Amino acid sequence: MAGNPADKRTSPRFTVTQRCWCESTNVTMYITMMNISRGGVFLKTAIPLPVGQKVKVTWKTSDEQDIEAEAEVVWCCQGSSESDRRIQGIPGMGLRFIHVTRGEDNLERYFESLPVG
């Protein structure tokens, strides 16, 4: 992986610790979101999917409203190398949202409910 993925961020990122479903063509994982922005999400996982893999991410808001988005793995960190630990510190993968497929209004309310800072 080259460069720092944070350099390409265009919207504020919020720290979260929330479980979500991440599905690809051959694997389904129930894993933890560590941070999120309107552009994407970082998911904690010891076995990240390959860069370029398309996935579906699904989670619920605090009031049990569904959000589902198509996304693409844009970088991964296995946490084993020195550069991985400097960049993120924990193993996982960064996803870029492509399209919200369910709950777009819920997603806006979700971001409004997140603490700033």
Secondary structure, 3 states (H helix, E strand, C coil): CCCCHHHHCCCCCEEEEEEEEEECCCCEEEEEEEEECCCEEEEECCCCCCCCCEEEEEEECCCCCEEEEEEEEEEEECCCCHHHHHHCCCCEEEEEEEEEEECHHHHHHHHHHCCCC
